[in-house]
Amino acid sequence: PASKRAKTGKGKEPEGPVIYNSGLTLEEKVPSDIDIAQAAACKPITEIFKSAGFKPDEIDLYGKYKAKVLLKARDRLDKNESGYYVCVAGINPTPLGEGKSTTSVGLVQALGAHMGKKVIACLRQPSQGPTFGIKGGAAGGGYSQVIPMEEFNLHLTGDIHAITAAHNLCAAALDARMLHEASQSDEKLFDRLCPEKGGERKFAAIMTRRLKKLGIDKGNPSDLTPEERSKFVRLDVDPATITWNRVVDVNDRALRGIITGQGPEEARLAEQYKAPHLQRHTKYDISVSSEIMAVLALATSLADMRERLGKMVVGYSIAGVPVDANDLGVAGALTVLMKDAINPTLMQTLEGQPVLVHAGPFANIAHGNSSIVADQLALKAVGKGGFVVTEAGFGADIGFEKFCNIKCRASGLTPDVVVIVCTVRALKMHGGGPTVTAGAPVPEVYEQGGEGLDLLKAGVCNVVKHIENAAVFGVPVVVAINQRWHDTQEEMLIVRDACLAAGAARAVIANHWAQGGYGAKDLAAAVESVCEEGKADFKLLYPDTMSIKEKLHKVATTIYGAKDVEYTPEAEAQIARYEALGFGSLPVCVAKTHLSLSADAKLKGVPKDFILPVREVRASVGAGFVYPIIGTMSTMPGLSTRPCFFDIDIDLETGKILGLS
């Protein structure tokens, strides 16, 4: 269909729905995501990088259909004017999701293939947790997808594996150091850390950072006094203060609590040296919640990433001094493991628009946004009048709040518009409809068009609250009503009218799941017109000078609608420690449920008069934020009775992947 326009984005748009991919036609009964993706014609990635304005020496190819874009491309394009910056967020969803990624991709396809605009999407890399758990992958869906979707949803170019390896190397270094300090004298530690070779000793380059931290201005290890040697070799980590868990990129509830050092040799050493902390209680987190993932997303260069990795605090000494990755001597090695991951991965939409995939932090247990470097690169590549569409995870109460208060604070970039995605189904749930449970049949009221109008009218309060929250940041709102096949015009108009009455600049029905970019043309036109109006007046919610508690209170009361915040004694002590150490100027990154504005996933709509309970607070110093964990929020998801992996297999004759979604 319309092959000339598919290549150039120019020419007359045909009447009626059309998709610009030579392998696809729009079918009334939409096939499965993987059937569409596998039927699609995928352009060589060399065509995609040329269309984006990148040069051959600015990419590293990873097969035929994906490539890493080197940051020197950003440096070359630095003098270009930036394009419009569009953030896609959502309401508090059902556990099934409401199509935010699908909307992001559909919007990009509409702007590029159907309106002839220069556009690049900036999306997160999916975690294997939801891919094999409940939600499935994050390539979009229907006729609005990133392809090849199998590569997008699985290993991609290995960034998450690199993060996992780096994170666990740091954890191994920490446990090994505690073992060696427990079992060796100062002199033995010194001899092994700075061995004598050819009659002289040398400091490893990274050791100079620890010496500087200790105030020791000596370049020759042999010049250290016995007292200086002791200070240099002993980190004296207090096991009770360790905040660095291990990670793995699957949902594994069995790892929410473990005991280390269960091998016979470790047990013997723990007994011999009276060091019970060598067999300590700890746990695993999912890889995408790793601080290293956040560092990748917020770093602005390889050098910046190296500095941030070195500042990551893993625990505190018995004297209360932060112990970081530089102290462990491992930060340089972490950077080596991450050196390729700093470069965004280039892919494409079903209709041939460039997609930069980079970083993948969840928004409920991390800061939930793709990388700064990808956005910087894309904004310069599209240039003046072009569009960059990035996505903030889950509902706007967490993903968009963190986009503004953490990502924009770090990057200096500000959005021209936020697109808030909602569905009739989710709003009926917020109006008091029956619970939606992943893996269970969806209640009929959500699948029968025209039913439950009272529920819908009661539930629009949730999208209204998110519109009001966007206004706090001074960002105009376009609401995308993501149409599902059984939604009626009456239902969607109820939502549209409520959104416009609440102050949305536009509220548009979009059918991109069933019609690709064609179905998002009205949405794209709305986004374009709001950007051109130039009414964004971006502002942060709080200044750096507020205390940690003041910042958290501001987020809780203004964005969530909480009455107040309460803290466990553990959280109180942690905050006091961070304030005393100078971490109080950092923004807050709240880990809480995405299913409600409150900390209780069962409270729908817009809960009132609730208290936000803070269980513990971590300091992600390298990433650059303080990390309060709310209520029973877990940083390691679990698997349901019937996860997605039941449907996933491979055709042994063709090699095609089956059942991935």
CORMORA-V876278 format. One record per pair of residues at least 4 apart in sequence whose C-alpha atoms are under 7 Angstrom apart, sorted by sequence separation. I is the first residue (numbers start at 1). J is the second residue. D is the distance in Angstrom with one decimal. If there is no record, write none. Layout:
BEGIN
i: [I/I]
j: [J/J]
d: [D/D]
END
This chain:
BEGIN
i: [2/3/4/5/31/32/33/34/35/36/43/44/45/46/47/48/49/50/54/62/71/72/73/74/93/99/100/101/102/103/104/105/106/107/108/109/110/111/112/127/128/129/130/131/132/140/141/148/149/150/151/152/158/159/160/161/162/163/164/165/166/167/168/169/170/171/172/173/174/175/176/177/178/179/180/184/185/186/187/188/189/190/191/196/197/203/207/208/209/210/211/212/224/225/226/227/228/229/230/262/263/264/265/266/267/268/269/270/271/285/289/290/291/292/293/294/295/300/301/302/303/304/305/306/307/308/316/317/323/324/325/326/330/331/332/333/334/335/338/348/349/362/363/371/372/373/374/375/376/377/378/379/382/394/395/396/397/398/399/400/401/402/403/404/405/406/407/408/423/424/425/426/427/428/429/442/444/452/453/454/455/456/460/461/462/463/464/465/466/467/468/470/471/483/487/488/489/490/491/492/493/494/495/496/497/498/499/500/511/512/515/517/520/521/522/523/524/525/526/527/528/529/530/546/547/548/549/550/551/552/553/554/555/556/557/567/568/569/570/571/572/573/574/575/576/577/578/579/596/603/620/621/629/639/651/5/31/49/50/61/62/93/110/111/112/130/131/140/147/151/184/196/211/212/218/224/261/262/270/288/299/316/317/325/326/348/349/361/362/363/382/394/396/402/403/404/408/428/429/470/471/499/500/512/546/555/556/557/567/578/579/596/598/620/650/651/5/19/61/111/112/130/131/139/140/195/211/261/270/299/316/317/325/348/349/361/362/393/408/429/436/445/500/512/556/557/578/593/595/619/620/650/651/19/60/61/112/130/139/194/315/316/347/348/361/392/445/470/500/512/557/592/596/619/620/650/651/18/59/60/111/194/270/315/346/347/361/392/499/511/512/593/596/618/619/649/650/59/60/194/296/313/314/346/347/360/379/434/510/511/542/597/598/618/649/59/90/139/295/313/314/346/360/378/467/510/597/617/618/648/649/58/59/89/108/126/313/345/346/359/392/496/553/617/648/58/108/126/312/313/344/345/358/359/496/553/616/617/647/648/108/139/295/311/312/344/345/358/510/599/616/6/58/139/310/311/344/508/614/615/24/58/138/310/311/508/614/615/23/24/88/137/309/310/358/614/615/3/23/261/262/613/614/2/23/202/203/261/356/613/1/21/22/45/54/202/260/21/44/45/201/259/260/506/1/44/45/201/211/259/260/310/425/45/131/259/309/369/433/258/259/369/432/257/258/368/369/431/257/258/368/431/479/128/257/478/483/126/256/428/431/477/478/479/480/481/482/483/255/256/428/431/476/477/478/479/480/481/482/483/255/306/427/430/476/477/478/479/480/481/482/344/363/429/480/362/363/368/428/599/367/424/427/430/599/427/364/369/105/251/363/367/460/464/467/250/363/548/552/589/591/101/245/246/247/248/249/449/467/547/551/560/588/589/590/591/592/101/102/106/239/245/246/247/248/249/448/449/450/460/464/547/560/586/587/588/589/590/591/592/96/101/102/105/190/245/246/247/248/372/447/449/586/587/588/589/590/591/105/245/247/302/545/586/593/450/544/592/102/544/575/591/102/190/480/544/571/574/186/189/571/566/571/296/562/563/565/566/567/568/570/571/186/561/562/563/564/565/566/567/568/562/563/564/565/566/567/478/562/562/181/556/418/420/417/418/419/420/421/422/423/416/417/418/419/420/421/422/423/476/417/418/419/420/421/422/423/476/419/421/475/297/474/475/296/474/475/474/473/474/293/473/294/473/293/424/473/397/244/396/243/242/243/288/289/300/171/242/288/289/297/298/299/300/171/241/242/288/297/298/171/241/296/297/289/289/168/237/238/167/168/237/238/237/238/236/237/235/236/164/164/183/469/182/20/182/179/13/9/9/9/9/10/6/9/33/33/298/32/37/37/30/37/298/417/416/210/209/210/133/417/129/206/416/128/129/127/128/129/207/164/206/414/167/163/163/405/404/405/462/461/462/461/459/174/173/170/127/397/397/166/166/430/431/162/163/430/162/406/159/405/402/395/147/394/397/147/146/147/146/147/439/145/146/145/144/367/366/366/365/364/365/364/364/364/125/120/121/122/123/124/125/127/120/121/122/123/124/125/126/120/121/122/123/124/125/124/113/109/112/109/105/109/124/124/123/122/122/122/120/119/118/119/120/121/122/123/118/119/120/121/122/123/117/118/119/120/121/365/71/70/69/68/69/68/69/68/69/67/68/66/67/66/66/108/65/104/104/83/82/83/82/81/83/80/83/82/83/84/45/52/78/81/82/83/84/85/86/87/88/89/92/93/74/77/80/81/83/84/85/86/87/88/89/92/77/83/84/85/86/87/88/89/90/91/134/83/87/89/90/91/48/89/90/89/313/312/313/312/40/89/311/312/89/311/309/308/308/100/98/98/298/295/53/87/295/21/52/86/89/91/291/294/21/85/86/87/88/89/90/91/20/85/86/87/88/89/90/91/19/84/86/87/88/89/90/94/291/93/95/94/95/96/95/289/286/285/286/285/284/144/143/144/143/91/142/143/91/141/142/143/144/143/144/91/243/256/253/252/253/251/252/253/251/252/251/252/251/114/114/106/110/109/110/103/106/107/110/102/106/110/107/111/106/110/107/107/84/30/26/19/17/19/18/17/94/92/93/92/92/133/136/134/133/134/132/133/132/133/132/137/136/34/34/34/33]
j: [6/7/8/9/35/36/37/38/39/40/47/48/49/50/51/52/53/54/58/66/75/76/77/78/97/103/104/105/106/107/108/109/110/111/112/113/114/115/116/131/132/133/134/135/136/144/145/152/153/154/155/156/162/163/164/165/166/167/168/169/170/171/172/173/174/175/176/177/178/179/180/181/182/183/184/188/189/190/191/192/193/194/195/200/201/207/211/212/213/214/215/216/228/229/230/231/232/233/234/266/267/268/269/270/271/272/273/274/275/289/293/294/295/296/297/298/299/304/305/306/307/308/309/310/311/312/320/321/327/328/329/330/334/335/336/337/338/339/342/352/353/366/367/375/376/377/378/379/380/381/382/383/386/398/399/400/401/402/403/404/405/406/407/408/409/410/411/412/427/428/429/430/431/432/433/446/448/456/457/458/459/460/464/465/466/467/468/469/470/471/472/474/475/487/491/492/493/494/495/496/497/498/499/500/501/502/503/504/515/516/519/521/524/525/526/527/528/529/530/531/532/533/534/550/551/552/553/554/555/556/557/558/559/560/561/571/572/573/574/575/576/577/578/579/580/581/582/583/600/607/624/625/633/643/655/10/36/54/55/66/67/98/115/116/117/135/136/145/152/156/189/201/216/217/223/229/266/267/275/293/304/321/322/330/331/353/354/366/367/368/387/399/401/407/408/409/413/433/434/475/476/504/505/517/551/560/561/562/572/583/584/601/603/625/655/656/11/25/67/117/118/136/137/145/146/201/217/267/276/305/322/323/331/354/355/367/368/399/414/435/442/451/506/518/562/563/584/599/601/625/626/656/657/26/67/68/119/137/146/201/322/323/354/355/368/399/452/477/507/519/564/599/603/626/627/657/658/26/67/68/119/202/278/323/354/355/369/400/507/519/520/601/604/626/627/657/658/68/69/203/305/322/323/355/356/369/388/443/519/520/551/606/607/627/658/69/100/149/305/323/324/356/370/388/477/520/607/627/628/658/659/69/70/100/119/137/324/356/357/370/403/507/564/628/659/70/120/138/324/325/356/357/370/371/508/565/628/629/659/660/121/152/308/324/325/357/358/371/523/612/629/20/72/153/324/325/358/522/628/629/39/73/153/325/326/523/629/630/39/40/104/153/325/326/374/630/631/20/40/278/279/630/631/20/41/220/221/279/374/631/20/40/41/64/73/221/279/41/64/65/221/279/280/526/22/65/66/222/232/280/281/331/446/67/153/281/331/391/455/281/282/392/455/281/282/392/393/455/282/283/393/456/504/154/283/504/509/153/283/455/458/504/505/506/507/508/509/510/283/284/456/459/504/505/506/507/508/509/510/511/284/335/456/459/505/506/507/508/509/510/511/374/393/459/510/393/394/399/459/630/399/456/459/462/631/460/398/403/140/286/398/402/495/499/502/286/399/584/588/625/627/138/282/283/284/285/286/486/504/584/588/597/625/626/627/628/629/139/140/144/277/283/284/285/286/287/486/487/488/498/502/585/598/624/625/626/627/628/629/630/135/140/141/144/229/284/285/286/287/411/486/488/625/626/627/628/629/630/145/285/287/342/585/626/633/491/585/633/144/586/617/633/145/233/523/587/614/617/230/233/615/611/616/342/608/609/611/612/613/614/616/617/233/608/609/610/611/612/613/614/615/610/611/612/613/614/615/527/611/612/234/612/475/477/475/476/477/478/479/480/481/475/476/477/478/479/480/481/482/535/477/478/479/480/481/482/483/536/480/482/536/359/536/537/359/537/538/538/538/539/359/539/361/540/361/492/541/466/314/466/314/314/315/360/361/372/244/315/361/362/370/371/372/373/245/315/316/362/371/372/246/316/371/372/365/366/246/315/316/246/247/316/317/317/318/317/318/317/318/247/248/273/559/273/113/275/278/114/112/113/114/115/116/113/116/141/142/407/142/147/148/142/149/410/531/531/326/326/327/251/536/249/326/536/249/250/249/250/251/329/287/329/538/292/292/293/540/540/541/605/605/606/606/605/328/328/330/288/559/560/334/337/604/605/337/338/605/338/587/341/587/589/594/347/594/597/348/348/349/349/350/642/349/350/350/350/589/589/591/591/591/592/592/593/594/357/353/354/355/356/357/358/360/354/355/356/357/358/359/360/355/356/357/358/359/360/360/351/349/353/351/349/353/369/370/370/370/374/375/378/382/382/386/387/388/389/390/386/387/388/389/390/391/386/387/388/389/390/635/343/343/343/343/344/344/345/345/346/345/346/345/346/346/347/389/347/389/391/379/379/380/380/380/382/380/383/383/384/385/347/354/380/383/384/385/386/387/388/389/390/391/394/395/377/380/383/384/386/387/388/389/390/391/392/395/381/387/388/389/390/391/392/393/394/395/438/388/392/394/395/396/354/395/396/396/620/620/621/621/350/399/621/622/400/622/622/622/623/421/422/423/623/622/381/415/623/350/381/415/418/420/620/623/351/415/416/417/418/419/420/421/351/416/417/418/419/420/421/422/351/416/418/419/420/421/422/426/623/426/436/436/437/438/438/635/635/635/636/636/636/512/512/513/513/462/513/514/463/513/514/515/516/516/517/466/618/636/636/636/637/636/637/638/637/638/638/639/639/517/518/512/517/517/518/512/516/517/520/513/517/521/520/524/520/524/523/524/531/514/515/516/515/518/518/518/595/594/595/595/596/639/644/643/643/644/643/644/644/645/645/661/661/659/660/661/661]
d: [6.2/6.4/6.3/4.7/6.2/6.3/6.2/6.0/6.1/6.2/6.6/7.0/6.3/6.3/6.2/6.3/6.3/5.6/6.4/5.4/6.7/6.2/6.3/5.9/5.5/6.0/6.2/6.3/6.0/5.9/6.4/6.2/6.1/6.2/6.0/5.4/4.9/5.0/5.0/6.5/5.9/5.7/5.5/6.5/6.2/5.9/5.4/6.3/6.0/6.1/6.3/5.3/6.2/6.3/6.1/6.1/6.1/5.9/6.1/6.1/6.4/6.5/6.0/6.1/6.3/6.4/6.0/6.0/6.4/6.3/6.2/6.1/6.1/6.3/5.8/5.9/6.2/6.1/6.0/6.2/6.0/5.8/4.9/5.2/6.3/5.9/6.4/6.1/6.3/6.2/6.2/5.8/5.6/6.1/6.2/6.4/6.0/6.1/5.9/6.5/6.1/6.1/6.3/6.1/6.3/5.9/5.9/5.7/6.6/6.7/6.8/6.8/6.1/6.2/6.3/6.1/5.6/6.0/6.1/6.2/6.4/6.2/6.0/6.3/6.4/6.6/5.4/5.1/6.1/6.6/6.3/6.2/6.3/6.3/6.4/6.4/6.3/5.8/6.6/5.5/5.2/5.2/5.0/6.6/6.1/6.0/6.1/6.0/6.5/6.1/6.1/6.2/4.8/7.0/5.9/4.5/5.7/6.0/6.1/6.2/6.0/5.1/4.8/5.0/5.7/6.1/6.1/5.3/6.4/6.2/6.5/6.3/6.2/6.7/4.2/7.0/6.0/6.4/6.2/6.2/6.0/6.2/6.3/6.2/6.6/6.3/6.3/6.2/6.3/6.5/6.7/6.6/5.7/6.4/6.6/6.4/6.0/6.3/6.6/6.2/6.0/6.3/6.2/6.3/6.1/6.2/6.6/4.9/6.0/4.3/4.8/6.4/6.1/6.1/6.2/6.2/6.1/6.1/6.2/6.1/6.2/6.2/6.8/5.8/6.2/6.2/6.0/6.1/6.4/6.0/5.9/5.7/5.3/5.0/4.6/5.7/6.3/6.2/6.2/6.1/6.2/6.2/6.3/6.1/6.2/6.3/6.3/5.5/6.5/6.3/5.9/6.1/6.5/6.4/5.2/5.1/6.3/5.3/6.8/6.5/4.9/6.0/6.3/6.4/4.8/5.3/3.9/4.5/6.9/5.1/6.2/4.6/5.1/6.7/7.0/5.8/5.2/6.1/4.6/6.0/5.6/5.3/6.4/5.7/5.4/5.3/6.7/5.6/6.5/3.4/6.4/5.8/6.2/6.6/6.1/6.7/5.3/5.6/6.4/5.7/6.8/5.6/6.8/5.8/6.0/6.8/6.2/4.5/6.1/5.0/4.6/5.0/6.9/5.4/6.1/5.3/5.8/6.5/4.3/5.4/6.1/5.2/4.4/5.4/6.6/5.9/6.9/6.4/5.5/5.1/4.4/6.5/5.2/4.7/6.8/6.2/4.5/4.6/6.1/7.0/6.2/5.9/6.6/6.8/5.3/6.1/6.2/6.0/5.1/6.5/5.7/5.7/6.4/6.6/5.4/6.4/5.9/6.5/5.1/5.9/6.1/5.2/6.0/5.1/4.8/4.6/6.2/6.9/6.4/4.3/6.7/6.1/6.0/4.5/6.7/4.5/6.9/6.7/6.3/5.0/6.7/6.1/5.8/5.4/6.8/4.9/6.3/5.4/6.4/4.4/5.2/6.2/5.7/6.0/5.8/6.0/5.4/5.4/6.6/6.2/6.8/6.2/5.9/5.6/6.4/7.0/6.0/6.8/5.7/6.1/6.4/6.7/6.7/4.9/5.0/4.5/6.5/6.0/6.5/5.6/5.6/4.7/6.1/6.3/6.6/5.1/7.0/5.4/6.3/5.5/6.6/5.9/5.6/6.7/6.4/6.2/4.2/5.5/6.3/5.2/6.4/5.4/6.9/4.2/4.5/5.2/7.0/5.7/5.2/6.7/5.9/5.0/5.7/5.8/6.9/6.3/5.9/5.9/5.0/5.6/6.4/6.7/6.5/5.7/5.8/5.9/6.3/5.7/6.4/6.3/5.4/5.0/6.6/6.7/6.5/6.4/5.0/6.7/6.4/5.8/6.6/5.7/6.7/4.9/6.9/5.8/5.9/5.5/5.9/5.7/6.4/5.4/6.8/4.8/6.7/4.6/5.6/6.9/4.6/5.9/6.7/5.6/6.0/6.7/4.8/6.4/6.5/4.6/6.4/5.4/6.1/6.6/6.0/6.0/6.6/6.2/4.9/6.2/5.7/4.7/6.0/6.1/5.5/6.4/6.3/5.5/5.7/6.7/6.9/5.4/6.6/4.9/5.3/6.9/6.9/4.5/5.8/6.6/6.3/5.7/6.0/5.1/6.1/7.0/5.4/6.0/6.3/4.5/5.8/5.2/4.9/5.8/6.8/6.8/4.5/6.0/6.5/5.7/5.0/4.8/4.5/5.0/5.8/6.3/6.1/6.0/6.4/5.8/5.8/5.8/4.3/3.5/7.0/5.5/4.7/4.4/5.2/4.7/5.3/5.3/5.4/5.8/5.6/4.5/6.2/6.9/5.6/6.1/6.0/5.9/6.4/6.0/5.0/6.9/6.2/6.5/6.2/5.4/5.5/6.6/6.8/6.9/4.7/6.8/6.4/5.6/6.7/6.5/6.6/7.0/6.2/5.7/6.5/6.2/7.0/6.5/5.2/5.5/6.6/6.2/7.0/6.4/6.6/6.7/5.0/6.7/5.2/4.9/6.4/5.6/6.8/5.1/5.5/6.0/5.8/6.1/6.6/6.8/3.8/4.9/6.3/5.8/4.7/4.7/5.2/4.8/6.3/5.0/6.0/6.9/5.9/6.9/6.3/6.1/5.0/4.8/4.9/5.1/4.8/5.3/5.8/4.9/5.4/5.5/6.8/5.5/6.3/5.2/5.1/6.4/6.5/5.5/5.0/6.2/5.9/6.6/6.2/5.9/6.1/6.6/4.9/6.6/5.8/6.2/6.6/6.7/4.9/5.8/5.6/6.4/6.8/6.9/6.6/6.2/6.8/6.8/6.7/6.2/5.6/6.3/6.1/6.8/4.4/6.5/6.7/4.8/5.5/6.2/6.0/6.4/6.2/5.5/6.8/6.6/6.0/5.5/5.1/4.6/5.0/4.8/5.6/5.2/5.7/6.3/6.0/6.1/6.4/6.7/5.8/6.4/6.6/7.0/6.5/6.9/5.7/6.3/5.8/6.3/6.0/6.4/5.7/6.6/5.1/5.1/4.8/4.8/4.8/5.2/5.3/6.9/5.9/6.3/5.5/6.0/6.1/6.0/6.7/5.9/6.5/6.5/5.0/5.5/5.9/6.3/6.5/4.8/5.9/4.6/5.5/6.0/6.5/5.0/6.6/6.1/6.3/7.0/6.6/6.9/4.9/6.2/5.5/5.8/5.6/6.1/6.0/6.5/6.6/4.1/4.9/6.7/5.9/6.0/6.9/5.6/6.8/5.2/6.8/6.4/3.9/5.6/6.2/5.7/6.9/6.0/6.1/5.4/5.5/6.6/5.9/6.9/6.7/5.6/5.1/4.2/4.9/5.1/6.1/6.3/6.0/6.2/6.3/6.2/5.9/6.5/6.9/6.6/6.4/6.9/6.3/5.0/6.4/6.7/5.7/6.0/4.1/5.5/5.2/6.8/6.8/6.4/6.6/6.7/6.3/7.0/6.4/5.7/6.8/6.8/5.6/7.0/6.9/6.0/6.7/5.5/5.8/4.3/6.5/5.6/4.9/6.7/5.8/6.0/6.4/6.7/6.2/6.4/5.9/6.6/6.7/5.0/6.1/5.7/6.5/5.7/6.7/6.7/6.5/6.7/6.0/6.5/5.1/6.1/4.8/6.1/6.0/6.9/4.3/6.0/6.4/5.1/6.9/6.7/6.3/6.9/6.2/6.7/5.8/5.7/5.9/4.4/6.3/6.1/5.7/6.2/5.7/6.5/6.1/6.9/6.5/4.5/5.2/6.7/5.4/5.8/5.7/5.8/6.5/6.5/5.8/6.3/5.4/5.9/6.9/5.2/4.6/4.8/4.9/5.3/5.6/6.0/5.6/6.1/5.9/6.5/5.3/4.7/4.5/6.4/7.0/6.4/5.9/6.8/6.5/6.8/4.9/5.8/6.8/6.5/6.5/6.2/6.0/5.5/5.6/6.6/5.8/6.1/5.9/4.7/4.6/5.1/4.8/4.7/6.1/6.2/6.3/5.7/6.5/5.9/6.0/6.3/5.4/5.7/5.8/5.6/5.6/6.2/4.4/6.6/5.6/6.0/6.8/5.2/5.5/5.2/6.9/6.7/6.7/6.9/5.1/4.8/6.8/4.9/6.3/5.8/5.5/4.7/4.9/4.6/6.6/7.0/6.5/6.4/5.2/5.4/5.4/6.0/6.2/5.9/5.9/6.2/6.2/6.9/6.7/4.8/5.8/6.0/5.3/4.6/4.8/5.2/4.8/5.0/4.6/5.2/4.6/6.6/5.3/6.2/6.5/6.2/5.4/6.1/6.6/6.2/4.5/6.4/6.7/6.7/6.9/4.5/6.0/6.0/6.2/5.3/5.3/7.0/6.5/6.3/5.4/6.9/6.9/6.2/4.3/6.1/4.7/5.7/4.2/6.3/6.0/6.4/6.1/6.7/6.6/6.3/6.6/4.6/6.6/6.5/5.8/6.9/6.8/6.3/5.6/5.5/4.9/6.0/6.5/5.7/5.9/4.6/6.4/5.2/5.4/5.3/4.8/4.6/4.9/4.4/5.8/7.0/6.2/5.9/6.2/6.1/6.2/6.2/5.8/6.3/6.0/6.9/6.3/6.6/6.1/5.9/6.9/6.4/5.2/5.1/4.7/6.8/6.2/6.7/5.8/5.3/6.8/4.7/6.0/5.7/6.2/6.0/6.0/4.9/4.4/7.0/6.6/7.0/6.4/6.5/6.8/6.3/6.4/6.5/4.6/5.0/5.3/4.8/6.8/5.8/6.7/6.6/5.3/3.9/4.5/5.9/6.9/5.6/6.4/5.6/6.8/4.9/5.2/5.7/5.8/5.9/6.1/6.9/5.8/6.7/6.3/6.5/6.3/6.4/6.9/6.4/5.9/6.5/6.1/5.7/5.2/5.8/5.8/6.5/5.5/4.7/5.7/6.4/5.3/5.1/6.8/4.9/5.7/5.2/7.0/6.2/6.3/6.0]
END
